[in-house]
């Protein structure tokens, strides 16, 4: 069996590729395991400064490969236990990207259905081809979105539009995805654009980037007072430290920064 998830790192940018192109990168048990392993590796890799998530072949991810799981008596059906912090093992496939300490940029093309749409949702920035076919597909199978889509879409996708798309599982385009709030921007070359953004991010003070993501992740739940305090705490940890001073020096000396 081919390795389901491939990872290569260049100059601090890790490119993570779903590698089941012959099946439009549909999520089978091996893909679940591959994504989970990739998340665990990235969570502790201090050399990675930005991540790009994409799919091999003609699609980003066609969602759950229902036939690979089947409807067996011994299939896991209790999804209530929290196995990954706030999330269960299924939700971690989307939620886990948001919890990584560095920014994640998804490059989406072809098809982005169901679980694929929730993988994209976990990214900090989502770049999508305008002709991508998207859908909140779970209702087709008599299910609800359960890979962390709801908390990740909250604040980005308008409530009534999300309800319509969940209830009907209608297909919409990449352009619609950007308009609705599922995607950040559309681009004819989403992978090239994602890699460009990742390289820009990887060239910034890594301490500040990680702190900025940490604060950004608090915005959905934290009070104003908690966010104000978080700004102060993180800035105190950054200011006048070597990497921050190097960022200033590199700017004034018109050179690339060399961070520790």
C-alpha positions as CSV (number, residue, x, y, z in Angstrom):
1,X,0.0,0.0,0.0
2,X,1.4,3.4,-1.0
3,X,2.1,5.8,1.9
4,X,-1.1,7.8,2.3
5,X,0.6,11.1,3.4
6,X,3.8,12.5,2.0
7,X,5.9,15.2,3.7
8,X,8.9,17.2,2.4
9,X,10.5,20.2,4.1
10,X,12.5,22.9,2.4
11,X,13.7,26.1,4.0
12,X,11.3,25.7,6.9
13,X,8.2,25.0,4.7
14,X,6.7,21.5,5.1
15,X,4.6,20.4,2.1
16,X,2.1,17.8,3.2
17,X,0.4,15.9,0.4
18,X,-2.5,13.5,0.6
19,X,-1.3,10.6,-1.5
20,X,-4.3,8.6,-2.8
21,X,-4.7,10.3,-6.1
22,X,-6.4,7.3,-7.8
23,X,-9.3,7.6,-5.3
24,X,-9.3,11.5,-5.3
25,X,-7.6,11.3,-1.9
26,X,-10.8,9.9,-0.2
27,X,-10.4,9.2,3.5
28,X,-10.0,5.5,4.2
29,X,-8.6,4.1,7.5
30,X,-5.1,4.3,6.2
31,X,-5.6,8.0,5.3
32,X,-6.9,8.6,8.8
33,X,-3.8,7.0,10.2
34,X,-1.5,8.9,7.9
35,X,-3.0,12.3,8.7
36,X,-2.9,11.6,12.4
37,X,0.7,10.6,12.2
38,X,1.6,13.7,10.2
39,X,-0.1,15.9,12.8
40,X,1.8,14.2,15.6
41,X,5.1,14.7,13.8
42,X,4.4,18.3,12.9
43,X,3.3,19.2,16.4
44,X,6.8,18.6,17.8
45,X,9.0,19.6,14.8
46,X,10.5,22.9,15.8
47,X,12.3,23.4,12.5
48,X,9.0,23.8,10.5
49,X,7.8,27.4,10.2
50,X,4.9,27.0,7.8
51,X,2.9,24.1,6.3
52,X,1.2,23.7,3.0
53,X,-1.5,21.0,2.7
54,X,-2.5,19.7,-0.8
55,X,-3.7,16.7,-2.6
56,X,-2.0,14.6,-5.2
57,X,-3.7,13.9,-8.5
58,X,-7.0,15.5,-9.7
59,X,-8.5,16.4,-6.4
60,X,-7.8,17.8,-2.9
61,X,-10.0,15.3,-1.1
62,X,-13.3,13.7,-2.0
63,X,-14.3,13.1,1.7
64,X,-15.0,9.9,3.4
65,X,-14.5,6.6,1.5
66,X,-17.6,5.0,3.1
67,X,-17.0,1.7,1.4
68,X,-13.6,1.2,3.1
69,X,-15.2,1.5,6.6
70,X,-18.4,-0.5,5.9
71,X,-21.3,-0.9,8.3
72,X,-19.9,-3.5,10.7
73,X,-21.0,-4.5,14.1
74,X,-17.5,-3.9,15.4
75,X,-17.1,-0.5,13.7
76,X,-16.4,2.4,16.2
77,X,-19.7,4.3,16.7
78,X,-19.1,6.0,20.1
79,X,-17.6,9.3,19.1
80,X,-18.2,11.0,22.4
81,X,-14.8,10.2,24.2
82,X,-12.3,13.1,23.8
83,X,-9.1,11.5,22.6
84,X,-7.3,14.6,21.4
85,X,-7.8,17.4,23.8
86,X,-11.2,19.0,23.0
87,X,-11.7,16.7,20.0
88,X,-12.2,13.0,19.3
89,X,-10.0,11.0,16.9
90,X,-12.2,11.9,13.9
91,X,-12.4,15.6,14.7
92,X,-8.7,15.7,15.1
93,X,-8.3,15.3,11.3
94,X,-9.6,18.9,10.9
95,X,-9.1,20.4,14.3
96,X,-5.5,19.2,14.5
97,X,-4.3,21.5,11.8
98,X,-5.6,24.5,13.6
99,X,-3.9,23.4,16.8
100,X,-0.4,23.1,15.2
101,X,1.9,25.9,16.5
102,X,2.7,27.2,13.0
103,X,0.4,28.5,10.1
104,X,-1.1,26.0,7.8
105,X,-2.1,26.9,4.2
106,X,-4.3,24.6,2.2
107,X,-4.1,24.4,-1.6
108,X,-7.4,23.1,-2.9
109,X,-8.3,21.9,-6.4
110,X,-10.6,19.5,-8.3
111,X,-12.9,18.1,-5.6
112,X,-13.4,19.1,-2.0
113,X,-16.2,17.2,-0.4
114,X,-17.3,16.4,3.1
115,X,-14.3,15.5,5.2
116,X,-12.1,17.3,2.7
117,X,-13.9,20.5,3.2
118,X,-13.3,20.1,7.0
119,X,-9.6,19.4,6.4
120,X,-9.4,22.7,4.5
121,X,-11.3,24.4,7.4
122,X,-8.5,23.5,9.8
123,X,-6.0,25.6,7.8
124,X,-5.2,29.2,8.7
125,X,-5.4,30.2,5.1
126,X,-7.3,28.4,2.3
127,X,-6.4,28.9,-1.4
128,X,-8.8,27.3,-3.8
129,X,-9.1,26.9,-7.6
130,X,-12.2,28.7,-8.8
131,X,-13.6,25.6,-10.5
132,X,-13.2,23.3,-7.5
133,X,-16.4,21.3,-6.8
134,X,-17.2,21.6,-3.1
135,X,-20.0,20.3,-0.8
136,X,-20.8,19.7,2.8
137,X,-21.6,16.2,1.7
138,X,-22.5,14.3,4.9
139,X,-26.2,14.6,4.6
140,X,-26.1,12.5,1.4
141,X,-25.1,9.6,3.7
142,X,-27.6,10.5,6.4
143,X,-24.9,12.0,8.6
144,X,-23.9,15.4,10.0
145,X,-20.5,17.1,9.6
146,X,-18.4,15.7,12.5
147,X,-14.8,16.3,11.6
148,X,-14.7,19.7,13.5
149,X,-16.3,21.7,10.7
150,X,-18.8,23.5,12.9
151,X,-16.3,25.2,15.2
152,X,-13.9,25.9,12.3
153,X,-16.6,27.4,10.0
154,X,-18.0,29.5,12.8
155,X,-17.2,33.2,12.3
156,X,-16.2,32.6,8.6
157,X,-19.3,31.1,7.0
158,X,-22.6,32.9,7.3
159,X,-25.0,30.9,9.5
160,X,-27.9,30.6,7.1
161,X,-25.8,29.7,4.2
162,X,-24.1,27.0,6.2
163,X,-27.4,25.6,7.2
164,X,-28.6,25.5,3.6
165,X,-25.4,23.7,2.4
166,X,-25.5,21.2,5.3
167,X,-29.2,20.4,4.9
168,X,-29.1,20.0,1.1
169,X,-25.5,18.8,0.4
170,X,-25.6,20.9,-2.8
171,X,-22.4,21.3,-4.8
172,X,-20.8,24.7,-5.1
173,X,-17.8,26.1,-6.8
174,X,-14.4,27.4,-5.5
175,X,-15.6,30.9,-6.3
176,X,-18.7,30.3,-4.2
177,X,-16.5,28.8,-1.4
178,X,-14.6,32.1,-1.2
179,X,-17.8,34.2,-1.3
180,X,-19.4,32.1,1.4
181,X,-16.3,32.1,3.7
182,X,-15.0,28.6,3.3
183,X,-12.0,29.8,1.4
184,X,-9.6,32.8,1.8
185,X,-9.0,33.4,-1.9
186,X,-9.3,31.9,-5.3
187,X,-6.3,31.3,-7.5
188,X,-5.8,29.5,-10.8
189,X,-2.6,28.0,-9.3
190,X,-3.5,27.3,-5.7
191,X,-0.5,25.3,-4.9
192,X,2.0,27.8,-6.3
193,X,0.2,30.6,-4.4
194,X,0.1,28.5,-1.1
195,X,3.9,27.8,-1.4
196,X,4.6,31.5,-2.1
197,X,2.7,32.5,1.1
198,X,4.4,29.8,3.1
199,X,7.8,31.0,2.1
200,X,6.9,34.6,3.1
201,X,5.7,33.3,6.5
202,X,8.8,31.1,6.9
203,X,10.9,34.3,6.5
204,X,9.3,36.0,9.5
205,X,10.4,35.9,13.2
206,X,9.2,32.3,14.1
207,X,8.6,33.3,17.7
208,X,6.2,36.1,16.6
209,X,4.5,33.8,14.0
210,X,3.8,31.1,16.6
211,X,2.6,33.7,19.1
212,X,0.3,35.3,16.5
213,X,-1.3,31.9,15.8
214,X,-1.7,31.2,19.5
215,X,-3.5,34.5,20.0
216,X,-5.6,34.1,16.8
217,X,-6.7,30.7,18.0
218,X,-8.1,32.3,21.2
219,X,-10.3,34.8,19.4
220,X,-13.3,32.6,19.0
221,X,-13.8,32.0,22.8
222,X,-11.7,34.4,24.8
223,X,-13.0,37.6,26.3
224,X,-11.6,41.0,25.5
225,X,-9.7,41.0,28.8
226,X,-8.2,37.6,28.0
227,X,-7.1,38.7,24.6
228,X,-5.6,41.9,25.9
229,X,-3.7,39.9,28.4
230,X,-2.6,37.4,25.8
231,X,-1.2,40.2,23.6
232,X,0.9,41.4,26.6
233,X,2.1,38.0,27.6
234,X,3.2,37.0,24.2
235,X,4.8,40.3,23.4
236,X,6.8,40.2,26.6
237,X,8.2,36.8,25.6
238,X,9.2,38.2,22.1
239,X,10.4,41.7,22.5
240,X,14.1,42.4,22.7
241,X,14.9,38.7,22.2
242,X,17.5,37.6,19.6
243,X,15.0,36.8,16.9
244,X,13.0,40.0,17.3
245,X,16.2,42.1,17.2
246,X,17.4,40.1,14.1
247,X,14.1,41.0,12.4
248,X,14.7,44.7,13.0
249,X,18.4,44.5,12.0
250,X,17.6,42.6,8.8
251,X,15.0,45.2,7.7
252,X,17.3,48.1,8.2
253,X,20.3,46.3,6.6
254,X,18.1,45.2,3.6
255,X,19.0,41.6,3.9
256,X,17.3,38.3,4.7
257,X,16.9,37.6,8.4
258,X,18.7,34.7,10.0
259,X,16.6,33.4,12.8
260,X,17.7,30.9,15.5
